[in-house]
């Protein structure tokens, strides 16, 4: 007999993806705490979500054996990293970062607007999000293509529920970032970005 719970819903079904708001409304009434075959629970009611967010002892963020800073951490570890990260989201820092975001958007827009139809996620949204993250973290431009490839393969493995592939991808990501950090440690002058701050 399988020990896995029976799935209550499929969050990636066409019915859900075509009208997520209606699907979530139905789940909120029918099954407010639902299991899926993607090996996670979904919670639909505000009170339940709020309780989970404020009770890290019962609901840990440590969902993987692989390090995730700070999303995969609980207090007090998470608190220490959050204190470092918060100042990089100050209004002043965000205002200074805005022109960089604008420049990236303007650079990507021409390729996204060719022809009568375009796949916005592939031509604009995904590369925009990736380039924004790299710029915000202070990561080099040559890291963008390996990261985009990794994101694509990770999404595919997630959809296919391929646990061995996901484990290999997690190790690959750790190796990629470890190489970046090793290069940073050899830099004579520390950079004023979030990556350097987290390394201190």
Phi, psi and omega per residue, in radians:
X1 nan 2.348 3.113
X2 -1.235 2.453 3.112
X3 -1.577 -0.104 -3.123
X4 -1.317 2.461 3.084
X5 -1.126 2.731 3.058
X6 -1.325 2.334 -3.090
X7 -1.119 2.352 3.087
X8 -1.583 -0.407 -3.125
X9 -2.873 2.918 3.081
X10 -2.081 1.766 -3.070
X11 -1.149 -0.214 -3.131
X12 -1.916 0.230 3.096
X13 -1.244 2.748 3.138
X14 -1.059 -0.649 -3.132
X15 -1.060 -0.720 3.141
X16 -1.291 -0.831 -3.053
X17 -1.161 -0.520 -3.130
X18 -1.298 -0.432 3.137
X19 -2.678 1.344 -3.028
X20 -1.134 -0.665 -3.106
X21 -1.073 -0.812 3.124
X22 -1.142 -0.690 3.137
X23 -1.105 -0.739 3.140
X24 -1.198 -0.624 3.079
X25 -1.077 -0.738 3.129
X26 -1.132 -0.734 -3.138
X27 -1.171 -0.616 3.130
X28 -1.051 -0.643 -3.141
X29 -1.474 -0.688 -3.002
X30 -1.524 -0.737 -3.016
X31 -2.670 1.389 -2.998
X32 -1.173 -0.292 3.022
X33 -2.201 1.903 -2.932
X34 -2.210 2.448 3.075
X35 -1.735 2.522 3.053
X36 -2.194 2.891 3.120
X37 -1.264 -0.020 3.056
X38 -1.515 0.178 3.023
X39 1.212 0.641 3.000
X40 -2.573 2.797 3.089
X41 -1.669 2.560 3.021
X42 -2.030 2.372 -3.125
X43 -2.094 2.272 -2.936
X44 -1.959 -0.260 -3.082
X45 -1.758 2.442 -3.037
X46 -0.982 -0.777 -3.100
X47 -1.081 -0.681 3.128
X48 -1.202 -0.756 3.114
X49 -1.061 -0.776 -3.132
X50 -1.078 -0.739 3.133
X51 -1.094 -0.766 -3.134
X52 -1.075 -0.759 -3.104
X53 -1.147 -0.460 -3.068
X54 -1.834 0.073 -3.115
X55 -2.230 1.318 -3.082
X56 -1.246 -0.310 3.122
X57 -1.246 -0.617 3.098
X58 -1.549 -0.569 -3.054
X59 -2.175 1.557 -3.058
X60 -1.328 2.598 3.036
X61 -1.509 -0.116 -3.112
X62 -1.414 1.426 -3.050
X63 -1.596 -0.101 -3.073
X64 -2.495 2.687 3.068
X65 -1.350 -0.191 3.105
X66 -1.497 2.491 -3.068
X67 -1.153 2.336 3.051
X68 -2.372 1.896 -3.064
X69 -1.870 2.164 -0.152
X70 -1.713 0.012 -2.973
X71 -1.053 -0.569 -3.103
X72 -1.668 0.476 -3.118
X73 -2.138 2.713 3.037
X74 -1.966 2.793 2.995
X75 -1.036 2.543 0.120
X76 -1.540 -0.160 3.130
X77 -1.010 -0.851 -3.115
X78 -1.037 -0.688 -3.101
X79 -1.063 -0.729 -3.126
X80 -1.123 -0.771 3.127
X81 -1.221 -0.633 3.127
X82 -1.078 -0.665 3.124
X83 -1.073 -0.617 3.109
X84 -1.247 -0.748 -3.007
X85 -1.313 -0.606 -2.979
X86 -0.968 -0.704 -3.075
X87 -1.142 -0.378 3.114
X88 -1.374 -0.115 3.073
X89 -1.915 0.293 3.114
X90 -1.169 2.739 3.114
X91 -0.957 -0.652 -3.129
X92 -1.164 -0.781 3.135
X93 -1.136 -0.716 -3.134
X94 -1.154 -0.666 3.106
X95 -1.128 -0.679 3.123
X96 -1.225 -0.503 -3.110
X97 -1.454 -0.336 -3.078
X98 -0.986 -0.793 3.136
X99 -1.061 -0.551 3.104
X100 -1.164 -0.748 3.092
X101 -1.079 -0.738 3.134
X102 -1.091 -0.738 -3.135
X103 -1.121 -0.735 3.124
X104 -1.128 -0.752 3.127
X105 -1.080 -0.767 -3.140
X106 -1.154 -0.556 3.122
X107 -1.240 -0.623 -3.097
X108 -1.482 -0.453 -3.015
X109 -0.986 -0.796 -3.098
X110 -1.002 -0.736 -3.126
X111 -1.235 -0.453 -3.137
X112 -1.435 -0.291 -3.027
X113 -1.899 0.296 3.115
X114 -1.427 2.408 3.107
X115 1.387 3.081 -3.108
X116 -1.357 -0.505 3.133
X117 -2.240 2.663 3.107
X118 -2.597 2.649 3.042
X119 -1.605 1.673 -2.975
X120 -1.074 -0.670 -3.130
X121 -1.061 -0.817 -3.056
X122 -1.301 -0.672 -3.030
X123 -1.565 -0.367 -3.087
X124 -2.314 -1.001 -2.959
X125 -1.076 -0.857 -3.110
X126 -1.155 -0.890 3.112
X127 -1.127 -0.555 3.099
X128 -1.120 -0.854 -3.140
X129 -1.062 -0.702 -3.122
X130 -1.184 -0.788 -3.130
X131 -1.181 -0.614 3.067
X132 -1.090 -0.787 -3.136
X133 -1.102 -0.785 3.141
X134 -1.076 -0.741 3.128
X135 -1.142 -0.732 -3.111
X136 -1.159 -0.673 -3.130
X137 -1.437 -0.229 -3.089
X138 1.391 0.483 -3.118
X139 -1.525 2.608 -3.073
X140 -1.232 2.739 -3.127
X141 -1.072 -0.594 -3.079
X142 -1.255 -0.048 3.075
X143 -1.535 -0.240 -3.015
X144 -1.173 -0.779 -3.124
X145 -1.148 -0.805 3.064
X146 -1.039 -0.656 3.131
X147 -1.187 -0.706 3.124
X148 -1.108 -0.721 3.082
X149 -1.090 -0.732 -3.137
X150 -1.118 -0.768 -3.139
X151 -1.058 -0.765 -3.139
X152 -1.072 -0.825 -3.120
X153 -1.210 -0.591 3.113
X154 -1.175 -0.702 3.088
X155 -1.098 -0.735 3.137
X156 -1.108 -0.772 -3.141
X157 -1.139 -0.619 3.104
X158 -1.137 -0.796 3.139
X159 -1.113 -0.617 -3.126
X160 -1.507 -0.056 -3.126
X161 0.970 0.715 -3.083
X162 -1.580 1.591 -3.063
X163 -1.101 -0.760 3.086
X164 -1.032 -0.718 3.119
X165 -1.139 -0.702 3.127
X166 -1.125 -0.681 3.102
X167 -1.134 -0.736 3.116
X168 -1.140 -0.671 3.128
X169 -1.181 -0.655 3.089
X170 -1.099 -0.739 3.106
X171 -1.147 -0.664 3.110
X172 -1.102 -0.725 3.131
X173 -1.133 -0.745 3.120
X174 -1.055 -0.711 3.132
X175 -1.149 -0.700 3.133
X176 -1.074 -0.829 -3.123
X177 -1.251 -0.615 3.101
X178 -1.069 -0.674 3.089
X179 -1.125 -0.717 3.098
X180 -1.081 -0.779 -3.113
X181 -1.181 -0.606 3.104
X182 -1.103 -0.704 3.089
X183 -1.123 -0.676 3.130
X184 -1.090 -0.701 -3.094
X185 -1.159 -0.409 3.130
X186 -1.532 -0.114 3.138
X187 -1.312 2.273 -3.083
X188 -1.243 -0.620 -3.123
X189 -1.900 2.093 3.128
X190 -1.147 2.481 3.141
X191 -1.623 2.629 -3.141
X192 -1.623 1.257 3.091
X193 -2.444 3.053 -3.028
X194 -1.135 -0.656 3.139
X195 -1.056 -0.812 3.121
X196 -1.096 -0.681 3.137
X197 -1.112 -0.707 -3.140
X198 -1.220 -0.420 -3.130
X199 -1.406 -0.292 -3.076
X200 -1.194 nan nan
